[in-house]
Amino acid sequence: MDLRYLTPLSPDEQRAQGLPTPVPMAMADRVRFSEIDILQHVNNKAYLDWFEALRVEYYNSFFRHHFEGLDQPRHVVRNADIHYIKEMVIGETYITTARVLSFRRTSYVIEQQIWSGDLRATMQGVMVFRTADGTEGYPIPDSLRQQFIDLDRATEIR
């Protein structure tokens, strides 16, 4: 199966590329020269860029429509825990994944991974919805909460 770049991958495409369990959002890309550091491997900042790019795609594809007709929230990273597992080099193809693990009233925990044959990096972060002015939490709409359960198999934390 040919690998499509910068396009969300279906569950079958994810399995064909060796991902152990398909997730709601996965996209492939290739390491570029500009992402390489003086030691000739991927700079740590590049992983952050890859995670962020996929989070934006995930939000636009699966979250945004739940806020139609409502005041638009701010969507911010509260914290992120990143583990660099194995270095990557120029030209390697990789797949970045994302899924929601759990959620509360105004926040959720996202798990992201980078795969290139094997697991190369992971990130687990807390994402928070805030009001447009940023002064208080913005409750997650019921339809998005249900999507977290149905699509991501996330757990609600009370």
Short mmCIF file of the C-alpha atoms (twelve columns), coordinates in Angstrom:
data_MODEL
# 
_entry.id   MODEL 
# 
loop_
_atom_site.group_PDB 
_atom_site.id 
_atom_site.type_symbol 
_atom_site.label_atom_id 
_atom_site.label_alt_id 
_atom_site.label_comp_id 
_atom_site.label_asym_id 
_atom_site.label_seq_id 
_atom_site.Cartn_x 
_atom_site.Cartn_y 
_atom_site.Cartn_z 
_atom_site.pdbx_PDB_model_num 
ATOM 1   C CA . MET A 1   0.000   0.000  0.000  1 
ATOM 2   C CA . ASP A 2   1.339   3.430  -0.954 1 
ATOM 3   C CA . LEU A 3   1.694   5.799  1.980  1 
ATOM 4   C CA . ARG A 4   -0.131  9.126  1.599  1 
ATOM 5   C CA . TYR A 5   1.623   12.138 3.114  1 
ATOM 6   C CA . LEU A 6   -0.030  15.035 4.979  1 
ATOM 7   C CA . THR A 7   -3.461  13.422 4.683  1 
ATOM 8   C CA . PRO A 8   -5.322  11.682 7.519  1 
ATOM 9   C CA . LEU A 9   -4.767  7.919  7.288  1 
ATOM 10  C CA . SER A 10  -7.622  5.430  7.531  1 
ATOM 11  C CA . PRO A 11  -7.514  2.617  10.104 1 
ATOM 12  C CA . ASP A 12  -6.557  0.156  7.320  1 
ATOM 13  C CA . GLU A 13  -3.696  2.420  6.205  1 
ATOM 14  C CA . GLN A 14  -2.496  2.730  9.797  1 
ATOM 15  C CA . ARG A 15  -2.478  -1.059 10.230 1 
ATOM 16  C CA . ALA A 16  -0.685  -1.509 6.884  1 
ATOM 17  C CA . GLN A 17  2.081   0.776  8.170  1 
ATOM 18  C CA . GLY A 18  2.539   -1.316 11.310 1 
ATOM 19  C CA . LEU A 19  0.723   0.798  13.870 1 
ATOM 20  C CA . PRO A 20  -0.485  -1.607 16.560 1 
ATOM 21  C CA . THR A 21  -3.895  0.034  17.095 1 
ATOM 22  C CA . PRO A 22  -5.544  2.571  14.765 1 
ATOM 23  C CA . VAL A 23  -6.342  5.965  16.278 1 
ATOM 24  C CA . PRO A 24  -8.749  8.712  15.177 1 
ATOM 25  C CA . MET A 25  -6.000  10.884 13.671 1 
ATOM 26  C CA . ALA A 26  -2.755  9.779  12.034 1 
ATOM 27  C CA . MET A 27  -0.739  11.429 9.270  1 
ATOM 28  C CA . ALA A 28  2.515   10.597 7.543  1 
ATOM 29  C CA . ASP A 29  5.374   12.848 6.510  1 
ATOM 30  C CA . ARG A 30  9.112   12.696 5.889  1 
ATOM 31  C CA . VAL A 31  12.036  14.227 7.808  1 
ATOM 32  C CA . ARG A 32  13.326  17.333 6.045  1 
ATOM 33  C CA . PHE A 33  16.855  18.798 5.986  1 
ATOM 34  C CA . SER A 34  15.664  21.847 7.968  1 
ATOM 35  C CA . GLU A 35  14.711  19.534 10.871 1 
ATOM 36  C CA . ILE A 36  18.232  18.133 11.290 1 
ATOM 37  C CA . ASP A 37  20.647  19.442 13.938 1 
ATOM 38  C CA . ILE A 38  24.443  19.565 14.077 1 
ATOM 39  C CA . LEU A 39  24.560  15.909 15.194 1 
ATOM 40  C CA . GLN A 40  22.767  14.889 11.968 1 
ATOM 41  C CA . HIS A 41  19.567  13.736 13.639 1 
ATOM 42  C CA . VAL A 42  16.171  15.374 14.118 1 
ATOM 43  C CA . ASN A 43  16.236  18.373 16.431 1 
ATOM 44  C CA . ASN A 44  13.957  17.994 19.477 1 
ATOM 45  C CA . LYS A 45  11.989  21.086 18.428 1 
ATOM 46  C CA . ALA A 46  10.927  19.333 15.207 1 
ATOM 47  C CA . TYR A 47  9.032   16.713 17.225 1 
ATOM 48  C CA . LEU A 48  7.102   19.521 18.952 1 
ATOM 49  C CA . ASP A 49  6.251   21.000 15.548 1 
ATOM 50  C CA . TRP A 50  5.035   17.603 14.297 1 
ATOM 51  C CA . PHE A 51  2.856   17.096 17.377 1 
ATOM 52  C CA . GLU A 52  1.400   20.609 17.075 1 
ATOM 53  C CA . ALA A 53  0.671   20.259 13.346 1 
ATOM 54  C CA . LEU A 54  -1.289  17.071 13.975 1 
ATOM 55  C CA . ARG A 55  -3.175  18.572 16.936 1 
ATOM 56  C CA . VAL A 56  -4.314  21.424 14.678 1 
ATOM 57  C CA . GLU A 57  -5.474  18.962 11.996 1 
ATOM 58  C CA . TYR A 58  -7.210  16.856 14.656 1 
ATOM 59  C CA . TYR A 59  -9.000  19.907 16.072 1 
ATOM 60  C CA . ASN A 60  -10.067 21.179 12.655 1 
ATOM 61  C CA . SER A 61  -11.246 17.750 11.493 1 
ATOM 62  C CA . PHE A 62  -13.028 16.494 14.615 1 
ATOM 63  C CA . PHE A 63  -13.596 19.278 17.161 1 
ATOM 64  C CA . ARG A 64  -14.336 22.579 15.402 1 
ATOM 65  C CA . HIS A 65  -17.847 21.748 14.197 1 
ATOM 66  C CA . HIS A 66  -18.990 21.115 17.789 1 
ATOM 67  C CA . PHE A 67  -18.630 24.867 18.439 1 
ATOM 68  C CA . GLU A 68  -20.694 26.106 15.471 1 
ATOM 69  C CA . GLY A 69  -23.164 28.756 16.622 1 
ATOM 70  C CA . LEU A 70  -21.379 29.097 19.985 1 
ATOM 71  C CA . ASP A 71  -18.781 31.554 21.222 1 
ATOM 72  C CA . GLN A 72  -15.443 30.209 20.001 1 
ATOM 73  C CA . PRO A 73  -13.148 29.035 22.796 1 
ATOM 74  C CA . ARG A 74  -9.417  29.342 23.133 1 
ATOM 75  C CA . HIS A 75  -7.815  25.907 22.903 1 
ATOM 76  C CA . VAL A 76  -4.531  25.846 24.780 1 
ATOM 77  C CA . VAL A 77  -1.834  23.434 25.916 1 
ATOM 78  C CA . ARG A 78  -1.689  23.497 29.719 1 
ATOM 79  C CA . ASN A 79  1.260   21.115 29.939 1 
ATOM 80  C CA . ALA A 80  2.969   18.407 27.911 1 
ATOM 81  C CA . ASP A 81  5.192   15.485 28.848 1 
ATOM 82  C CA . ILE A 82  7.439   14.406 25.965 1 
ATOM 83  C CA . HIS A 83  9.583   11.289 25.775 1 
ATOM 84  C CA . TYR A 84  12.221  11.011 23.067 1 
ATOM 85  C CA . ILE A 85  12.728  7.290  22.553 1 
ATOM 86  C CA . LYS A 86  14.914  6.836  19.473 1 
ATOM 87  C CA . GLU A 87  16.608  9.325  17.172 1 
ATOM 88  C CA . MET A 88  15.478  9.976  13.614 1 
ATOM 89  C CA . VAL A 89  17.472  11.052 10.560 1 
ATOM 90  C CA . ILE A 90  16.922  12.873 7.291  1 
ATOM 91  C CA . GLY A 91  14.634  11.200 4.776  1 
ATOM 92  C CA . GLU A 92  12.898  8.896  7.256  1 
ATOM 93  C CA . THR A 93  9.165   8.530  6.822  1 
ATOM 94  C CA . TYR A 94  7.160   8.841  10.022 1 
ATOM 95  C CA . ILE A 95  3.543   8.782  11.191 1 
ATOM 96  C CA . THR A 96  2.265   11.097 13.919 1 
ATOM 97  C CA . THR A 97  -0.844  9.937  15.814 1 
ATOM 98  C CA . ALA A 98  -3.340  11.514 18.209 1 
ATOM 99  C CA . ARG A 99  -6.201  10.396 20.409 1 
ATOM 100 C CA . VAL A 100 -7.996  11.638 23.516 1 
ATOM 101 C CA . LEU A 101 -7.432  9.482  26.610 1 
ATOM 102 C CA . SER A 102 -9.693  11.200 29.141 1 
ATOM 103 C CA . PHE A 103 -11.623 14.402 29.709 1 
ATOM 104 C CA . ARG A 104 -13.133 16.618 32.395 1 
ATOM 105 C CA . ARG A 105 -15.522 19.574 32.246 1 
ATOM 106 C CA . THR A 106 -13.191 22.006 30.410 1 
ATOM 107 C CA . SER A 107 -10.099 19.936 29.593 1 
ATOM 108 C CA . TYR A 108 -8.870  16.682 28.121 1 
ATOM 109 C CA . VAL A 109 -5.710  14.579 28.004 1 
ATOM 110 C CA . ILE A 110 -4.299  13.899 24.558 1 
ATOM 111 C CA . GLU A 111 -1.836  11.146 23.698 1 
ATOM 112 C CA . GLN A 112 0.384   11.588 20.659 1 
ATOM 113 C CA . GLN A 113 3.014   9.299  19.201 1 
ATOM 114 C CA . ILE A 114 5.560   9.340  16.396 1 
ATOM 115 C CA . TRP A 115 6.241   6.070  14.602 1 
ATOM 116 C CA . SER A 116 8.907   5.239  12.041 1 
ATOM 117 C CA . GLY A 117 8.995   1.456  11.940 1 
ATOM 118 C CA . ASP A 118 8.950   1.570  15.731 1 
ATOM 119 C CA . LEU A 119 7.945   4.102  18.359 1 
ATOM 120 C CA . ARG A 120 10.246  7.145  18.301 1 
ATOM 121 C CA . ALA A 121 8.585   9.714  20.594 1 
ATOM 122 C CA . THR A 122 5.483   10.174 22.731 1 
ATOM 123 C CA . MET A 123 3.686   13.184 24.123 1 
ATOM 124 C CA . GLN A 124 0.901   13.282 26.667 1 
ATOM 125 C CA . GLY A 125 -0.615  16.692 27.216 1 
ATOM 126 C CA . VAL A 126 -3.450  18.427 28.994 1 
ATOM 127 C CA . MET A 127 -5.480  20.629 26.658 1 
ATOM 128 C CA . VAL A 128 -7.823  23.243 28.108 1 
ATOM 129 C CA . PHE A 129 -10.733 25.133 26.595 1 
ATOM 130 C CA . ARG A 130 -10.904 28.749 27.799 1 
ATOM 131 C CA . THR A 131 -13.382 31.541 27.090 1 
ATOM 132 C CA . ALA A 132 -12.456 33.881 24.235 1 
ATOM 133 C CA . ASP A 133 -10.993 36.403 26.689 1 
ATOM 134 C CA . GLY A 134 -9.083  33.613 28.476 1 
ATOM 135 C CA . THR A 135 -10.457 34.459 31.916 1 
ATOM 136 C CA . GLU A 136 -12.262 31.200 32.681 1 
ATOM 137 C CA . GLY A 137 -12.809 27.610 31.621 1 
ATOM 138 C CA . TYR A 138 -15.109 26.880 28.688 1 
ATOM 139 C CA . PRO A 139 -17.272 23.771 29.153 1 
ATOM 140 C CA . ILE A 140 -16.811 21.078 26.515 1 
ATOM 141 C CA . PRO A 141 -20.066 20.734 24.523 1 
ATOM 142 C CA . ASP A 142 -22.010 17.532 25.192 1 
ATOM 143 C CA . SER A 143 -21.669 16.450 21.547 1 
ATOM 144 C CA . LEU A 144 -17.855 16.665 21.768 1 
ATOM 145 C CA . ARG A 145 -17.853 14.836 25.097 1 
ATOM 146 C CA . GLN A 146 -19.822 12.020 23.453 1 
ATOM 147 C CA . GLN A 147 -17.395 11.982 20.518 1 
ATOM 148 C CA . PHE A 148 -14.490 11.558 22.940 1 
ATOM 149 C CA . ILE A 149 -16.238 8.438  24.264 1 
ATOM 150 C CA . ASP A 150 -17.362 7.026  20.901 1 
ATOM 151 C CA . LEU A 151 -14.414 7.888  18.628 1 
ATOM 152 C CA . ASP A 152 -11.453 7.944  21.001 1 
ATOM 153 C CA . ARG A 153 -12.788 5.551  23.635 1 
ATOM 154 C CA . ALA A 154 -11.842 8.195  26.202 1 
ATOM 155 C CA . THR A 155 -12.795 8.073  29.852 1 
ATOM 156 C CA . GLU A 156 -14.723 10.846 31.564 1 
ATOM 157 C CA . ILE A 157 -13.083 11.955 34.825 1 
ATOM 158 C CA . ARG A 158 -15.439 13.546 37.328 1 
# 
